[in-house]
């Protein structure tokens, strides 16, 4: 049964099929995943209105963890309660988790995943177009006045050029919206009712127990300094501080994994990040890759078994908190939406989030189109600068082809992704046959 009277009645089987499709097609990181979800949930299925989708996205942006997965969990919860939320969240994660586990096992044994990058490189060209289309649609709906546009612009400048912390940008935008936008709302919408507090406490207690109890049992059984215990506590701490999406935390995580703990080399960490970017599911699935390799290398004669245990522990402590945040906080989204001042804060956050999505889109586009992109610092100013000589013309061609298929011919996302991946593989074969080398310098 739907959770709210204004939500379109949807059968559980129909929703499950949609979540499975989203899970299988969720390439390209959070921006692309949100774009895909927007296309299916708002435009095609019309399960949520534009305003409901943006309110939920703004809320998820405030939470630690992968916002796209949490957004899907919220929509699932809204449609079919906790059963729908669990189904949506798990189907978003499981396909990518299975792929990453298989590739991590191959990588640990053979040390080469260039063929995976080759296979999925074409997918990135399609993702660029999907992201641009979604950014245009979301900005048209979210930015309704000059102040909204200004907030989005300031947000983009703050994060892209000044590298200000994401939570600070959101806090400032919320404060501005709280003070400025509440007067534009209909005061008759004020709703004094709110979700039951004790129900929230029960939900939090359940998920905290599910999250932390296995780790205490693991520490009791294996000792505090055993690799599986270390993996569990490290990624548990990470799950609390991962504000601002996956990109915001990957650099921090990479440094700790390589320098502080010495679990992986810098090269292995970069390979893991590349693998997570080119496979479906949230980018934070790189934790599974790290968990597998760290435990595999400590496992001795049972290395692959230990690796699987390490991957399971990393996945558990990374994603259980995501369900906790959503199932505890989801009932409050509608309540917030009916408080004029809090709604104003949410409007401010939504405008700032458009700037954040633009930042991720530009960053992603630069790294797709150019082989070499460097970060330059000029005092307070930060600038991602591509080497124009490394412009990847085949990827530019693939992107234009995807734009034609998606925007002009109105193909579905799945056929466009498949066509782009297929073209990329054909290009790679052509390059290999022309220059007679065993593998390309840049996968296509």
C-alpha positions in Angstrom: 0.0 0.0 0.0 1.3 3.5 -0.8 2.5 5.5 2.1 0.8 8.8 1.2 -2.6 9.5 -0.4 -1.1 11.7 -3.1 1.3 9.0 -4.4 0.1 7.2 -7.4 -0.9 3.6 -6.6 1.8 1.3 -7.9 2.0 -2.5 -7.8 5.0 -3.9 -5.9 6.0 -6.0 -8.9 6.0 -3.0 -11.2 8.2 -1.1 -8.7 10.5 -4.0 -8.3 11.1 -4.3 -12.1 11.8 -0.5 -12.2 14.3 -0.7 -9.3 16.1 -3.7 -11.0 16.3 -1.7 -14.2 17.8 1.3 -12.4 20.2 -0.9 -10.5 21.5 -2.5 -13.7 21.8 0.8 -15.6 23.2 3.0 -12.8 26.6 3.7 -14.4 28.5 7.0 -14.1 28.4 8.0 -10.4 25.7 9.9 -8.4 24.9 12.6 -11.0 24.1 10.1 -13.7 22.2 7.8 -11.3 20.0 10.7 -10.1 19.4 11.6 -13.8 18.4 8.0 -14.5 16.1 7.9 -11.5 14.5 11.3 -12.4 13.8 10.1 -15.9 12.1 6.9 -14.7 10.4 8.0 -11.4 9.3 11.5 -12.4 9.0 11.6 -16.2 8.1 8.0 -17.3 6.3 6.5 -14.2 5.1 9.8 -12.6 5.4 8.2 -9.2 6.6 11.5 -7.7 6.1 15.1 -8.8 9.1 17.3 -9.6 8.7 19.1 -6.3 8.6 15.8 -4.3 11.6 14.5 -6.1 13.6 17.6 -5.5 12.6 17.8 -1.9 13.7 14.2 -1.3 17.0 14.8 -3.2 17.8 17.9 -1.1 17.1 15.8 2.0 19.3 13.0 0.8 22.1 15.4 0.0 22.2 16.4 3.7 22.8 12.8 4.7 26.1 11.0 4.8 26.4 8.2 2.3 25.5 7.7 -1.4 22.6 10.1 -2.1 21.3 8.3 -5.2 20.9 5.0 -3.4 19.2 6.8 -0.5 16.9 8.7 -2.9 15.9 5.3 -4.4 15.3 3.9 -0.9 13.1 6.9 0.0 11.0 6.5 -3.2 10.6 2.8 -2.5 9.6 3.5 1.1 7.1 6.1 -0.1 5.5 3.7 -2.5 5.4 0.5 -0.4 6.7 1.2 3.1 9.8 -0.4 4.5 9.5 -3.4 2.2 9.6 -1.1 -0.8 12.5 0.9 0.6 14.6 -2.3 1.3 13.8 -3.6 -2.2 14.8 -0.3 -3.9 18.0 0.1 -1.9 19.1 -3.5 -2.3 18.4 -3.6 -6.0 20.4 -0.4 -6.5 23.4 -1.9 -4.7 23.4 -5.7 -5.4 24.1 -5.7 -9.2 27.1 -3.4 -8.8 28.3 -5.2 -5.7 28.3 -8.6 -7.5 30.2 -7.1 -10.5 32.8 -5.4 -8.2 33.3 -8.6 -6.2 34.0 -10.6 -9.4 36.3 -8.0 -10.8 38.1 -7.6 -7.4 38.7 -11.4 -7.4 40.1 -11.3 -11.0 42.2 -8.2 -10.1 43.7 -9.8 -7.0 44.6 -13.0 -8.9 45.8 -11.5 -12.2 46.4 -7.8 -11.5 44.9 -6.5 -14.7 41.4 -4.9 -15.3 42.2 -2.8 -18.4 39.7 -4.9 -20.4 37.0 -3.8 -18.0 37.8 -0.2 -18.5 37.8 -0.8 -22.3 34.4 -2.5 -22.0 32.8 0.3 -20.1 34.5 3.4 -21.5 31.8 3.8 -24.1 29.2 3.8 -21.3 30.8 7.1 -20.0 30.2 8.9 -23.3 26.4 8.0 -23.0 26.4 9.0 -19.3 27.7 12.5 -20.2 24.6 13.1 -22.3 22.2 11.6 -19.7 23.7 13.9 -17.0 23.5 17.1 -19.2 19.8 16.3 -20.1 18.9 15.8 -16.4 20.8 18.9 -15.3 18.8 21.1 -17.7 15.5 19.5 -16.7 16.2 19.8 -12.9 17.5 23.4 -13.2 14.3 24.5 -15.1 12.1 23.1 -12.3 14.3 24.0 -9.3 15.4 27.5 -10.2 12.3 29.7 -10.4 13.7 33.1 -9.6 16.8 35.2 -9.8 17.7 34.4 -6.2 17.5 30.7 -6.9 19.8 31.1 -9.9 22.2 33.2 -7.8 22.3 30.5 -5.0 23.1 27.8 -7.6 25.8 29.9 -9.1 27.4 30.7 -5.7 27.2 27.1 -4.8 29.0 26.0 -8.0 31.7 28.6 -7.6 32.1 27.7 -3.9 32.7 24.0 -4.5 34.3 24.0 -7.9 36.7 27.0 -7.6 37.1 27.4 -3.8 36.7 23.8 -2.7 34.6 24.8 0.3 33.3 21.9 2.4 29.9 20.7 1.1 28.2 20.7 4.5 29.2 24.4 4.8 27.6 25.3 1.4 24.4 23.5 2.3 24.2 25.1 5.8 24.6 28.6 4.3 22.1 27.9 1.6 19.6 26.5 4.2 20.1 29.6 6.4 19.5 31.9 3.4 16.4 30.0 2.4 15.1 29.9 6.0 15.4 33.7 6.2 14.4 34.7 2.7 12.0 32.2 1.1 9.5 31.4 3.8 7.5 34.6 2.9 6.7 33.2 -0.6 4.8 30.2 0.8 1.2 29.8 1.6 0.8 29.9 5.4 -2.3 27.8 5.2 0.0 24.8 4.5 1.4 24.8 8.0 1.1 21.3 9.4 1.6 20.9 13.1 1.6 17.1 13.1 4.9 15.3 12.9 6.1 11.7 12.9 5.9 9.9 16.3 9.2 10.5 18.1 9.3 7.1 19.8 8.8 5.3 16.5 11.9 7.1 15.2 13.9 6.0 18.3 12.8 2.4 17.7 13.9 2.6 14.1 17.2 4.1 15.0 17.8 1.5 17.7 17.0 -1.4 15.3 19.4 -0.2 12.6 22.1 0.8 15.0 22.0 -2.7 16.5 22.1 -4.3 13.0 25.0 -2.1 12.1 27.2 -2.3 15.1 26.4 -5.6 16.9 28.1 -7.8 14.2 31.2 -5.7 14.5 31.4 -6.2 18.3 30.9 -9.9 17.8 33.6 -10.0 15.1 36.0 -8.1 17.4 35.2 -10.5 20.3 35.7 -13.6 18.1 38.8 -12.5 16.2 40.4 -9.8 18.4 40.6 -6.0 17.9 43.6 -6.0 15.6 42.4 -8.6 13.1 42.0 -7.3 9.5 38.2 -7.9 9.3 37.7 -5.9 12.6 39.9 -3.1 11.2 38.0 -3.0 8.0 34.6 -2.9 9.8 35.5 -0.1 12.1 37.3 2.0 9.4 34.4 1.9 7.0 31.9 2.5 9.8 33.6 5.7 10.7 33.7 6.6 7.0 29.9 6.0 6.7 29.3 8.8 9.3 31.5 11.4 7.6 30.7 10.8 3.9 28.9 14.1 3.4 28.7 15.6 0.0 28.5 12.3 -1.9 31.1 9.9 -3.0 33.5 12.3 -4.7 33.9 14.3 -1.5 35.2 11.3 0.4 37.2 9.3 -2.1 40.3 11.3 -1.7 40.2 11.1 2.0 39.5 7.4 2.0 42.3 6.7 -0.5 44.9 8.5 1.6 43.9 6.7 4.7 43.8 3.3 3.0 47.2 3.8 1.3 49.2 5.9 3.8 47.7 5.3 7.3 46.8 1.6 7.0 49.0 0.4 4.2 46.3 -2.0 3.0 46.7 -1.1 -0.7 49.3 0.6 -2.9 48.5 3.9 -4.5 48.2 2.2 -7.9 45.8 -0.4 -6.5 43.7 2.3 -5.0 43.5 4.2 -8.3 42.6 0.9 -10.1 39.8 0.4 -7.6 38.4 3.9 -8.1 38.5 3.4 -11.9 36.7 0.1 -11.5 34.0 1.6 -9.3 33.4 4.4 -11.8 33.0 2.1 -14.7 30.6 -0.4 -13.1 26.9 0.0 -12.1 26.0 1.1 -8.6 27.2 3.8 -6.2 30.8 4.9 -6.4 31.2 4.1 -2.7 31.3 0.4 -3.8 35.0 1.0 -4.0 34.9 0.1 -0.3 34.1 -3.4 -1.3 37.1 -3.5 -3.6 39.3 -2.2 -0.8 37.8 -4.7 1.8 38.4 -7.6 -0.6 42.0 -6.7 -1.4 43.0 -5.8 2.2 41.7 -9.1 3.5 42.9 -11.1 0.5 46.5 -9.9 1.1 46.3 -10.9 4.8 44.6 -14.2 4.1 47.6 -16.5 3.5 46.4 -20.0 2.3 42.8 -18.9 2.5 43.3 -15.6 0.8 40.2 -15.6 -1.5 37.9 -16.7 1.3 39.3 -14.0 3.5 38.8 -11.6 0.6 35.1 -12.4 0.3 34.7 -11.9 4.1 36.5 -8.6 3.8 34.2 -7.5 1.0 31.1 -8.5 2.9 32.2 -6.6 6.0 32.9 -3.5 4.0 29.6 -3.7 2.2 27.6 -4.3 5.4 29.1 -1.3 7.4 28.9 1.0 4.4 25.2 0.5 3.4 23.4 -0.5 6.7 23.7 3.1 7.9 22.1 4.3 4.6 19.0 2.4 5.4 19.1 3.7 9.0 19.2 7.4 7.9 16.4 7.0 5.4 14.0 4.9 7.4 14.5 7.2 10.4 14.3 10.5 8.4 11.9 9.8 5.6 8.8 10.4 7.6 10.0 13.9 8.3 10.4 15.0 4.7 6.7 15.6 4.2 6.5 17.3 7.6 9.4 19.6 6.8 7.7 20.4 3.4 4.7 21.8 5.3 6.6 24.1 7.6 6.9 27.5 5.9 10.4 28.4 7.3 11.8 24.8 7.0 10.3 24.6 3.5 12.2 27.8 2.7 15.4 26.2 4.0 14.8 23.2 1.7 14.2 25.5 -1.2 17.5 27.2 -0.6 19.2 23.7 -0.3 17.5 22.6 -3.6 18.9 25.6 -5.4 22.4 25.0 -4.0 22.2 21.3 -5.0 21.7 22.3 -8.6 25.1 24.0 -8.4 26.6 20.9 -6.8 25.2 18.7 -9.6 26.7 21.2 -12.1 30.1 20.8 -10.3 30.0 17.0 -10.5 28.9 17.2 -14.2 31.8 19.5 -15.2 34.3 17.4 -13.2 32.9 14.2 -14.8 32.9 15.6 -18.3 36.5 16.9 -18.0 37.7 13.4 -16.9 35.8 11.7 -19.7 36.9 13.9 -22.6 40.5 14.4 -21.6 43.2 11.8 -20.7 45.0 14.2 -18.4 43.3 16.7 -16.1 45.3 18.4 -13.3 44.3 20.4 -10.3 46.0 23.8 -10.0 45.9 25.9 -6.9 46.3 29.7 -6.9 46.0 30.7 -3.3 42.3 30.2 -2.4 41.4 29.4 -6.0 41.3 25.8 -7.3 41.1 25.1 -11.0 40.8 21.7 -12.8 42.7 22.2 -16.0 42.6 19.7 -18.9 45.6 19.2 -21.2 43.9 20.2 -24.5 46.4 18.0 -26.4 44.9 14.9 -24.6 41.4 15.5 -25.9 39.9 12.1 -26.6 38.3 12.5 -30.0 36.8 9.0 -30.2 34.9 9.7 -26.9 33.8 13.1 -28.2 32.4 11.3 -31.3 30.7 8.7 -29.2 29.1 11.4 -27.0 27.8 13.2 -30.1 26.4 9.9 -31.4 24.7 9.3 -28.0 23.3 12.8 -27.9 21.7 12.2 -31.3 20.2 8.8 -30.3 19.0 10.1 -26.9 17.9 13.6 -27.6 16.9 13.5 -31.3 15.8 9.9 -31.8 14.5 9.5 -28.3 16.0 6.1 -27.7 15.8 4.6 -24.2 18.8 4.7 -21.9 19.5 1.0 -22.0 19.8 0.8 -25.9 22.0 4.0 -25.9 24.3 2.5 -23.3 24.5 -0.8 -25.2 25.2 1.0 -28.5 27.9 3.2 -27.0 29.6 0.3 -25.3 29.5 -1.7 -28.6 30.9 1.2 -30.6 33.7 1.6 -28.0 34.7 -2.0 -28.4 34.7 -1.8 -32.2 36.9 1.3 -31.9 39.3 -0.5 -29.6 39.6 -3.5 -32.0 40.3 -1.1 -34.9 43.0 0.7 -32.9 44.6 -2.6 -31.9 44.7 -3.8 -35.5 46.1 -0.5 -36.8 49.0 0.0 -34.4 49.7 -3.6 -33.5 50.0 -3.4 -29.8 48.7 -5.8 -27.1 46.6 -3.2 -25.4 45.5 0.4 -26.0 47.1 3.3 -24.1 43.6 4.6 -23.5 40.6 2.2 -23.5 37.8 2.9 -25.9 
